[in-house]
Structure formats: C-alpha cells, structure tokens
Amino acid sequence: MILEGSRRSQLALLLIVLLAAIAGQTEAQKSAKIQNTCASKEKCHTCIQTESCAWCMQPEFKGQSRCFQRISNLCPEEYVYNPDTYEQILLNKNLTLASRVMGAAGGAAGAGGAAGGGYISGGSSSSYHSSSSSSSSSSYGSEYSAGWSASSGEIVQIKPQSVKLQLRVNEKHDLKVSYSQAEGYPVDLYYLMDLSKSMEDDKEKLSALGDQLSQTMRSITSNFRLGFGSFVDKVLMPYVSTIQKKLDHPCENCKAPYGYHNHMPLNNNTESFSNEVKDAKVSGNLDAPEGGFDAIMQAIACRQQIGWREQARRLLVFSTDAGFHYAGDGKLGGVIAPNDGECHLNAAGDYTHSTVQDYPSISQINQKVKQNAINIIFAVTASQYSVYEKLVGHIQGSSAAVLSNDSSNVVDLVKEEYAKISSSVEMKDNATGDVKITYFSSCLNGGPELQTSKCDNLTVGQQVSFTAQIQVLKCPENPRDWLQTINISPVGINESMQIQLEMLCACPCERPGSTGYEEHSRRCSEHGTSMCGICNCDENHFGNICECSAMDVTSKNGNDASCRADNTTTTDCSGRGNCVCGACECFKRPNPEEVISGKLCQCDNFSCERNKNQLCSGPDHGTCDCGRCECKPGWTGTSCACKASNDTCMPPGGGEICSGHGTCECGVCKCAVTEQGRYSGRHCEKCPTCSGKCQELKDCVQCQMYKTGPLKNDDDCARNCTAFTPVSVEKVEIDEHNGEKLCTFYDEDDCKFTFKYSEQGELKVHAQERKECLPRVFMLGIVLGVIAAIVLVGLAILLLWKLLTTIHDRREFARFEKERMNAKWDTGENPIYKQATSTFKNPMYAGK
C-alpha cells in the first residue's frame, strides 16, 4: 500500500510538471507572437495602438525595432513611451438619503410641485485614480452621505456623476457605478388615450377613477403630477371618411376626428384630470389601426408643452383597443414626407402636422424614448396584447399589460407596472461603435459578478453596484473623435454618469512643441524633423537620417543599378533590403541572431542546410556563412553531419576501407556493383555469388530443432550433426557488426523456418523456436457447408412461399363468407323472378 501511494504521488508530481511545462511553452509562444506584432510597427502612434507594445525614443537606438513588448528591457526607462490608463473622478456626490427626500419632496409639493421642487443632494467630492491595469478606483464608497442641503434642489441616485478617463486601444478598464432608488422620487404620469368610438366606456370609467389613480400614485410618492391626451387618426382617406357630413358627425354623439390633442399638461390637480377626461368626446374612423404613434411622438418630443420635469420618473400610459399605424402607412393617404421627430403642437394643443408627415417608425419612437428617459406602459385589451408584447422588445424601458374592456382595472394596472419599473434597474449608454462597454453585477445576491446590465427586485433605499468594463476597440479615423463624452444611465431615469473619454491614439512626441519633436534636427542631417527618435525627411531628402539628396540622383535607374546583381534583374537588394543612396540596407529580422548581410543582401546566416532540425548540425559541427555550412575540424558534408575520418568504414579484422569493395561516404560504406551483383554487408565484405553455409547447415538445423528433413531419424541426426547445437530463439534477428548471416528455407510441409550463424571463432547457430506454417484448409468441409447452406435457404424460401399463399387463401375465403352472410336475399330465391299473384292479409280478421 505504501509503494502504491508513492507511485501515485510520483505520477501526480509528473503531471504537475508536465502541465507547468505546457503552460510555460504557451506563455512563451504568446509572448513571441506579441513581440513579432510590436516589431512590425514603424511609427509611435501605430505602436501604442497595439496591445502590450511600447515605443523607444532613444536617439541612437541600436535595437531591431523601436516598438517592443512592454515587459522587455530593450530601451532605457527614460526613453520609453508607454501610456497607462488614467482615471480621475471629477464629481462624486453621495447618494441621497431616502428618509430626507420625503421631507424635502413633500415640502416642495406643498409649495406647488409643478416646478418639481424639493430635491436633496449629498456633498460632492473629487478624486482621481491612475492605473496601468483594468482595476478601477475604490474611492466611490457605498455609504449614504449624512450631509445634505434642501436648497440645492437635487436628488442623487447614481454615483459617481463625472469621470475623466484616458484609455489605450484594446485595454479593458473597470469602472464602478452605484445606484439607489430614492424614496418619494418625483413621478410624471401622462395618460394617452385612444378616443375612438369603441373606447367610449373606457373614457367614462377613467373619468370616475381619476381621483383614485392620483391617490394611488401619491401613496407611492408625494411629488406626483398627472396629464391627459387623446388621439384618433390622420384626417385623410382611407383612415377616416372625408365626406363633410362624416367629418362633422362620424358617429352618434361624436366629435370630428383629429390626429392628437393635448387636453391637460402635467399638473397635480386630480379634479382637473377627471373633468378633462369626462369632457373629452369620442370620435370615429374607418380602419382598425389608430394613429397612436403620432400621439406618442408628440407627447415625448413636446417636453415644454406636456410639462415633463428634468428630474422625475416619466411614465407614458398608452391606452387603446386597436393596433397602430407606423412609417410607410402614410403613403396610403398620399403623405410621403417622413416624420421629423419634432414637436408640432399649436397653442390649443393640437397636432398640426398630422396630414403633412408620415407616421414615425418604431426605431424613431425608441430613439426618442431613450433620449428623454421615458417609460411607456402599453395598457391594451386582451385581443391586442400579443401585438404590443412584441413591440415592447423594440422600445427600451417599455412594458405591456392587459386592460379590461371598460378600463376598470386601470388603477391597479398602473400601480403594478410602476412597481415593476421602479423595482428594476437597467444600465444603458450612448457609446459609439469604437467603444465597447460590458456590464457586470452580482445585484443583491452578494456572490460573484456575472455579465448583466439589469437587476430586479430592488426596493427603495437598496444600493446596487455595476462594473462597467470599458474597452476602446479601435481609434477613429478623425482625430476629433479621439475625445468622446459617454453617458451611462439607468433606463427611464434622467440621471447619468458622464465619462470624458480620451483615446490614447497618438504620441506627444509626434506633435510640435513636445519633448522628442525637433524640426531641422541635426540627427536628421538638418533635412528633416526628428519625431519620437525617427526622422521625417523633407521632400528633397530621404534615408534613415535624411542623408540622401534627391537632387544628387541623376537617374533613378542609374541609382538602382548599384543595388542589383546585373542588368537582367529588376529586384533591388535581392528582395531583402532597401536601396538607399545607391547602397543596400538589409532588412532586420525579428530574431536578432538572424542577420541578412552582403553588398546586395544576398547572404544570411539562417538559410543553410539543416540536420535533425539543427542549422549545420549544430554549433559544434559548423556555422552558416552566406547560405553554406562552414564545417569545423573533424566534420564534413553539406550539413557538417559527417566525420572527416574513415575509421567507421574499416573492417574489424583490418584490411582495406570497405574491404576494397566500396567507398566510405560520411562514415558509411557504399558498396560497389559488379557484373555478378552488388557487394553487401556493413563493410562490403559479402560477395554477390557467395552462398555461405546456409545450405550446409540446413539439414542439421531441421533434424535437431524440428525433427524433419533428410536426417530426421535420430541416429542419422546424431551421426552427421556434431559440429554445432542450435540455440532456440523466439525470433531470429541478425547483427551485421558481429558477422551474423541469416538463412531462410521451406520444408516439405511448406513451413518456413529461419536460423542464423556466425563464424567469428566458434560456429554458433541460433534457430527459430517454431516453424511458420500456413493454416490448413479443409476443402471438403467448405464444400459440404456451401451445399447445406444452399439447401437450407431453398427450404426456407419454399416454406415462406407456402405460408404466404395459405394466409392469402384464408383471407379470400373469409371475405367471401362475409359477403355471403351480408346478402339481402335467401339463396333459395331468385330475386329477379316475381310471381303473377299477390296475397294480402287483413290483420283484423286473422285466423277467422
């Protein structure tokens, strides 16, 4: 047991070492790949836009490439430009105390709530954080501030509020965002109602429930305002009838149709809401869908006319029992101008462009909802719920609920939907395609963070934190876009965290007035600008240090001729360098040990022949010089793999090289070929016509090992085979170094037997233990088996045929019997023949 445990420990240790070796190799390969990627960058700005790369500004840089992997020590520290992630918190007000919001909000509501007054803010703070990794500042804090000022008129639900961030391409940076729902947060609820004829009973019910709706919402927040608007459809054919009589009175007790009308802007007068709903008259139209999208767009875009407050949760309750028209439907009525998304309400609150521009699209509605942080509640009848449920998936922050036929459940519906909206927080942002933001949060679980931008089941005062992982995917082409302002905000809340993002896409040393930027630099022969350690030559000079003048070059072809081997080629510097000032500058390899050299870059030290994947068989055998191996003393050959001496080609007993029957090449004998055949053996010692002693030893091996052959009789075998006794082996293998020879024969039973012998000193014979015989084939059994199989198959076929015919006959007979039983006449009568007389009986006188 102890030994088994020790073995297990050894195996476990071996596995750990193997895994570590694989991990180390993978890391090394990754590092090499990054280094090669960095080395290909020739400008500072392209270098720092590459992940894990830094730029060396050293004037007399001697390395292969100025762009290198950051973990390398290829450049003095004072000349390295390697910008790191930098974060500075500009505004960090603490989250508002829930208990004091109520007091301030209530006071503001009592003073007149229409201005949305009564907000509280925590104290502000400013801090900064710099990091080269993706970790973010932990200075946000999670505690609510005890200090507040009622006069500041502000509620804080997201923290921090403003951050400055400098970030490199493809680097991820984590930014903490905290959110808490403040108790008594102001609510603006605008009720947008379909006033077609079918909604008449709903209007009456809503009028009666106006006070109850207001009281229910005031139980949630004391700072509540209510508004009312209605819609029908565009006053055009085929949406409504344009006959003047129908326009004036589309239905009984109906007013003329209209697009959208703002009856009552947002205010806290519940009685006014009930009266406006009661006084509003229904109208009529022709087609089933309504112009609700026109009304939604105007109710959102006309912020001043509707009265939306800047800091309040904005709810738009959309009530209807029909579908909706959207962009493109206006062409049916001859309206081709697209919806502009602007406010077009007159002083009376009527939509003036209903017949001028098309319905808005779903994407336009969604864009306006996001811009204005509005939550739409689609309160629709059961028949339309499935349609609006699909619409919810395309409009951010919206929800759908089933409205009863007479809207009697509208109060409970609004309360329930508001509870769903307020108990959930979802983070959104306005980042462009060049920036990717991924959200992580553990919500209220307290476990590890998972990728999500939404948390549910929140209550007032509970704080939840998100980690916004920000990554710049690429630098925009326009440098103006390197500075962007990104807002991260909860859906439906008009508060946000503003990120002033600066993308690190350029190097300061590439701009005038910065360190490392020098015009007419002496390093550039006073013919160019030194930027970040490299020369940017003027139009009349070129070269690494602008040493070449274009004026001195009389002919381009003449200048290039000195960089070519002859007049027949058109390739400069053998295709492995640049022709600068009539001389070749050879390319540098990523591996500093590999060098391209020569006047025309025709030589290198890495293209020589390899042996066992080693250049020139390794440094102990030779070196590579201009594409050929220069062998060290004692070695020869194209890859320096051969020893210079012929010791291995000398026979063991002495004599000529390769026994005089071949040549020694790279320490191995190449045997000669004569008219009789080819010499063989390690030292070409075997002549092609020499049969050896195989035939002489055959009979004795047979009788001694297998008791067969001409000497199988024991007396004959003992009398004639006294020179040797074969040694039994399982398999015969020869060793030519010891002069062993292989012999193979077949006996009278067609069995193969093999043996070998050697004559170095005493004769030794080793024979195979068992003969190799082919398996016997019993032909008679095979023939009888085939005949029996044929007979059995034939019988099986006959039996199957008999079975099928019997079943078929029985089925036919059964069918016949069934038809005979179902016959309508007796078999003894002829249904065609009828007697000439008829007999009738009077049942009243039967038997009398």
KACOR-V843443 format. One line per field, one symbol per residue. psi: psi as a letter, one per 30 degrees, with the letter a starting at -180 (. if undefined). burial: I if it has 24 or more other ideal C-beta (glycine too) atoms within 12 Angstrom, else O. A space follows every 50 residues. Layout:
psi = ???
burial = ???
//
This chain:
psi = eeeeeeeeeeeeeeeeeeeeeeeeeeeeeeeeeeeeeeffkfleefeffk kgklkkgkehkgaekfklkfflhfkkefgkjiklkkkkjekiklkkkeff eeeeeeeeeffgfffgahlkllkllkllkkkfagklkggelgkkkfkljf ffhkkjfkklfkkkkkklkgkkkkkkkkkkkkkgkkkkjjjjkjhlefge eeeeeeefgeeeeeeeeffekfiklklkllldlkilkgelkgkeeeeeif lkhklklldkkjejlklgjeeeeeeeeefkklalaelellheeeeeeefe eieeeegkleilkkkjjjklglakkakffffeggjfklkfglkhkaffgk jfgegellllleeeeeeeeeeghkkkjjjlleffeeefeeeeffjkgllk lkkleggfgeeeeeeeeeeeefgkkkkllhklffkkkkkkkgbgfgalkl jlgkklhklkfkkkkkjjjkkjelklejffgfjljkkklkkgkhklkkjj kjkiflkefgkkflkfjjkhkffhgggakjjhflkjllfgllleghfkkf ffjekeeeefefgleafflgkkhggglkjjhgkkjklklejffkkkaleg hfllggglklkhgkkhglffellkjhgkkjklkfkllfghfkkflgefgk leglalkhgggaljjhgkkjklkaefaklaleghfklffkfageeefeee eeeeefhlafhfkeeeeeefiffljkkklekkkljfeggkkkkklkafgh kkkklllkgjckkkkklkekljkkkkkjeeeeeeeeeeeeeeeeeeeeee eeeeeeeeeeeeeeeeeeeefgkflkffljfekklflkkkkjffhkg.
burial = OOOOOOOOOOOOOOOOOOOOOOOOOOOOOOOOOIIOIIIOIOIIIIIIII IIIIIIIIIOIOIIIIIIIIOIOIIOOOIIIIIIIIIIIOIIIIIIIIOI IIOIIIOIIOOOIIOIIIIIIIIOOOOOIOIOOIOIIOOIOOOIIOOIOI OOIIIIIIIIIIIIIIIIIIIIIIIIIIIIIIIIIIIIIIIIIIIIIIII OIIIIIIOIIOIIIOIIIOIIIIIIIIIIIIIIIIIOOIIIOOOOOIOOI IOOIIIIIIIIIIIIIIIIIOIIIOIIIOIIIIIIIIOIIIIIIIIIIII IIIOIIIIIOIIIIIIIIIIIIIIIIIOIIOOIOIOOOIOIOIIIOOOII IIIIIIIIIIIIOIIIOIIIIIIIIIIIIIIOOIIOIIOOIIOIIIIIII IIIIOOIOIIIOIIIOIIIIIIOIIIIIIIIOOIIOIIIIIOIOOOOOOO OOIIIOOIOOOIIIIIIIIIIIIOIOOOOOOIIIOIIIIIIIIIIIIIII IIIIIIIOIIOOOOOIIIOOIOIIIOIIIIIIIIIIIOOOIIIIIIOIOO OOOOOOOOOIOOIIOOOOOOOIIIOIIIIIIIOIIIOIOOOOOOOIIOOI IIIIIIOIIOOOOOIIIOOOIIIIOOOOIIIOOOIIIOIIIIOOOOOOIO IOOOOOIIIOIIOIOIIOIOIOOOOOOOIIIIIIIIOOOOOIIOOOIIII IIIIIIOIIOIIOOOOIOOOIOOIOIOOOOOIOOOOOOIIIIIOIOIOOO OOIIIIIIOOOOIIIIIIOOIOOOOOOOOOOOOOOOOOOOOOOOOOOOOO OOOOOOOOOOOOOOOOOOOOOOOOOOOOOOOOOOOOOOOOOOOOOOOO
//
